[in-house]
Amino acid sequence: MSRPTRVSLDPKAPVQPIPAADGAGLLKTVPNMSITRKGGMAGDPLFRGLGGSRLAITSDNSYVLGGCAARMDPPTAYLFPRSFDEVVITKGPQTVTQGPGLVAGSIRFLRHPRYYDEAAFNLSGGLTTGSADRFDAFTALDAGNRLGYLRLNANHNEAGDYKDGAGNRVHSSYDKNSQSVQLGLTPDDLSLLELSYDRSRGQAAYADRNMDGSQFDRDAWGIKLERQAITPWLGKLQLQYGHSLVDHVMDNYSLRPNSDMFMAMNPERSTDTARLMAELNLGTHQTQVGIDWMEDNHRSRMGKGMTEAAAERYTQAPYTDTQSFENLGVFAEDHWQLNEHQRLISGLRLDHTQARFEQLPATNPLKKQDYQLQAGFVRLEHQQQAWTWYAGYGQAERAPDYWERNRNGALNSETNHQLDTGVMYREGPLSGSLSLFAGYIDDFILVDNLAAPQARNVDARRVGGEAEFSWQFTPEWSLGSNLAYTHGQNHSDGLPLGQTPPLELNTSLMFDNGDYELALLMRNVAGQSRFVEGQGNIIGQDIGASSGFSVFSLNGGWQLNPQLKLAAGVDNLLDKEYSEFINKQERYVSGANPQTTRINEPGRQWWAELQLTF
């Protein structure tokens, strides 16, 4: 953690396992973050067992939402980590500035503005190769002067089907390309006008269902206006607007053989977001106040028949509007410096969400639903020398989302009441943190595939946390470890809460002298016997108990010169056959028979990467 309830990641830094092909690949390195395995990419993240709309994911403060009704394209599938400067994770309902419904927290992929005193130019890039025909290439250009800047990013990621530890081939290939550009005007050090555009294209084979993602298209643009130090009390005024269009296609013939009914589905999702925020300097108070808005429209079309040509006729079919959402929120968040060692952080947020089933007649009471949502938190932090203690209470209310409403259109909004507390230590060669939480969720929206309808409200209790430790025991050697656990209970039914991850311990031993580096990683995951078959969330449901496992990985690096670095590694060094408890397995790849085994993780995989900076 960089500070209480906040985790900060450098997406350009090396990670293990193999360098991330999308946002989920990076997030799996975070303690208590689970990634639902569906194939080789496009995993769906859950923090402390909660994901989907409970875990808001934004790109430069604009929402990223997938279009697939079966979560084939989660938000992270459209984000390439290395094109961002920082990834910030807020644990639990401990902020109100990142939109409504932060039951689990928020994940922000951020690019920071550039301010240059003189003309500068930086070019970086890299190539990655590895097992299963893995090939990545990326390049980034940053250039600017005192009047502005230009940033360009281009990435390519591809891989074939991987093999698990038993040598079985898993239907998991993918091919993805993405580009981004940011143009900033900085007439002085206090003013900014930035225009941005992001584009991604891709396809992915899936082992968890009888369809693949043959098209992952996203186009997004945004504009940001910012002025700082306007008056002694008005520290910053910021206005942002963003638009995102996701055009997704899934079919059962492009990436696999098919001799049965040919089917293609083409959902499209358009999302517009806007935010006006002011930062106020009021003596010992630093306060953010603002208003934000989001409009989200989903529509879809499909084609099917006994031939591929019949299925492809979806391209001539009209779209059918499915659901739409509009949200308007106001918020205020205050940082009050009580004294030299203590500060009180608090916030309040009010939202109005309107959700519509576009196909229902106007006389149907489910046609339009309005939700009045409230959120707020208060947290006390005490810092003295190397220690920081904190304790807070937060509440977040969330309206049913698109996927949950597809299962039951008459759901109540859910409300999470959560206590967060912890301690951080950092001095000399030692650093560590402990984060604990306890929450009660009224009207938790449970997906239950064995019931009708397939989503209902229950009350749930959750406790758990994360512990992290790092020791630089010599100038060149360091030891690090983290422990994570979450316990979930369906209080209404007296059952475990579905899709709750098991206990996990990660430990790493690292050597780094500036020229050479070497690291050994040991990952230990306990078995999970607390499950309820068929219950979970929109991302996945329990299918049974899971076994524990231990996996070892090794990586090293050589800084050949200031411009050139070579890195290489081996993941799953002992070629162990294993699978995660948080998983998604519904069908055989070649048919429609129910499957009761999880998708196995990759077996032994090697990779090598060459990084260049000029």
Secondary structure by P-SEA (a helix, b strand, c coil): cccccbbbbccccccccccccccccccccccccccccccccbbbbbccccccccbbbbcccbbbbbcccccccccccccccccccbbbbbccccccccccccccccccbbbbbbbbccbbbbbbccccccccbbbbbbbbbbbbccccbbbbbbbbbbccbbbccccccccccccbbbbbbbbbbccccccccccbbbbbbbcccccccccccccbbbbbbbbbbbbccccccccbbbbbbbbbbbbbbbbcccccccccbbbbbbbbbbbbbbbbbbbbbccccbbbbbbbbbbbbbbbccccccccccccccccbbbbbcbbbbbbbcbbbbbbcccccbbbbbccccbbbbbbcccccccccccbbbbbccccbbbbbbbcccbbbbcbbbbbbbcccaaaaaacccccbbbbbbccccccccccccccbbbbbcccccccccccccccccbbbbbbbbbcbbbbbbbcccccbbbbbcccbbbbbcccccccccccccbbbbbbbbcccccbbbbbbbbbbbbbcccccccccccccccbbbbbbbbbbbbccccccccbbbbcccccccccccccccccccccccccccccccccccccccbbbbbbcc
